[in-house]
């Protein structure tokens, strides 16, 4: 959750949501998560920025051509999920997801 410390505005939103929905007299329970929309978004964004397993292994089902390279069926390929999530084209060049 150190990503929240980089954005005090987002941290304040999460803290306010926790205060409003859970309060300060008890711990957060798993059943509370369905009502904590902003916290769920912050967690998902953190996992997108820092995936636990950035390389995905895949076996092709059929012959394919990717960027001019022929990939035979039954080939094992590695997909760099980390790089896919960092494409600035999808983020409008800012590094932040554009809605």
C-alpha positions as CSV (number, residue, x, y, z in Angstrom):
1,X,0.0,0.0,0.0
2,X,3.0,2.2,-0.2
3,X,1.6,3.4,-3.6
4,X,-1.0,5.4,-1.6
5,X,1.7,7.3,0.2
6,X,2.8,8.7,-3.2
7,X,-0.7,10.3,-3.6
8,X,-1.9,11.9,-0.4
9,X,-5.2,12.8,-2.1
10,X,-5.9,9.1,-2.8
11,X,-4.8,8.1,0.7
12,X,-7.2,10.6,2.2
13,X,-10.1,9.2,0.0
14,X,-9.3,5.7,1.2
15,X,-9.1,6.8,4.8
16,X,-12.4,8.8,4.5
17,X,-14.1,5.7,2.9
18,X,-12.9,3.5,5.8
19,X,-14.0,6.0,8.4
20,X,-17.5,6.4,6.8
21,X,-18.1,2.7,6.0
22,X,-16.3,0.9,8.8
23,X,-15.7,3.4,11.6
24,X,-12.8,3.6,14.0
25,X,-14.1,1.2,16.6
26,X,-13.4,-2.1,14.8
27,X,-11.1,-3.8,12.3
28,X,-12.0,-4.1,8.6
29,X,-13.6,-7.5,7.9
30,X,-13.7,-9.3,4.6
31,X,-17.4,-8.8,4.4
32,X,-16.7,-5.0,4.4
33,X,-14.8,-5.1,1.1
34,X,-18.0,-5.1,-1.1
35,X,-18.8,-1.6,0.3
36,X,-15.2,-0.3,0.1
37,X,-15.1,0.6,-3.6
38,X,-12.2,3.1,-3.6
39,X,-10.1,0.8,-1.5
40,X,-10.7,-2.1,-3.9
41,X,-9.7,0.1,-6.8
42,X,-6.5,1.1,-5.0
43,X,-5.6,-2.5,-4.3
44,X,-6.3,-3.5,-8.0
45,X,-4.2,-0.6,-9.3
46,X,-1.3,-1.6,-6.9
47,X,-1.5,-5.2,-8.2
48,X,-1.5,-3.9,-11.8
49,X,1.6,-1.8,-11.2
50,X,3.4,-4.5,-9.3
51,X,2.2,-7.9,-10.5
52,X,3.1,-10.9,-8.4
53,X,4.0,-12.9,-11.5
54,X,4.9,-10.6,-14.4
55,X,5.7,-13.4,-16.8
56,X,2.9,-15.6,-18.1
57,X,3.6,-19.0,-19.7
58,X,1.4,-20.0,-22.6
59,X,1.4,-22.8,-25.2
60,X,0.0,-21.8,-28.6
61,X,-3.0,-23.9,-29.9
62,X,-2.4,-23.2,-33.6
63,X,0.1,-21.7,-35.9
64,X,0.2,-17.9,-35.6
65,X,2.0,-14.9,-36.9
66,X,2.8,-12.1,-34.5
67,X,4.6,-8.9,-35.8
68,X,5.8,-10.9,-38.8
69,X,7.2,-13.8,-36.7
70,X,5.8,-17.3,-37.3
71,X,4.9,-19.1,-34.1
72,X,4.3,-22.8,-34.7
73,X,1.5,-24.6,-32.9
74,X,2.4,-26.2,-29.5
75,X,5.2,-23.5,-29.0
76,X,5.7,-22.3,-25.4
77,X,5.8,-18.5,-25.2
78,X,6.2,-16.1,-22.4
79,X,4.0,-13.0,-22.2
80,X,5.4,-10.0,-20.3
81,X,2.3,-8.9,-18.4
82,X,4.4,-6.2,-16.6
83,X,5.3,-4.5,-19.9
84,X,1.7,-4.8,-21.2
85,X,0.4,-3.0,-18.1
86,X,3.0,-0.2,-18.6
87,X,2.1,0.7,-22.2
88,X,1.9,4.5,-22.3
89,X,-0.3,4.3,-25.4
90,X,-3.2,3.0,-23.2
91,X,-2.5,5.6,-20.6
92,X,-2.5,8.7,-22.8
93,X,1.3,9.1,-22.3
94,X,0.8,10.2,-18.7
95,X,1.5,6.9,-16.9
96,X,-2.1,7.1,-15.4
97,X,-5.1,5.2,-16.8
98,X,-7.4,7.5,-18.8
99,X,-11.1,6.9,-18.4
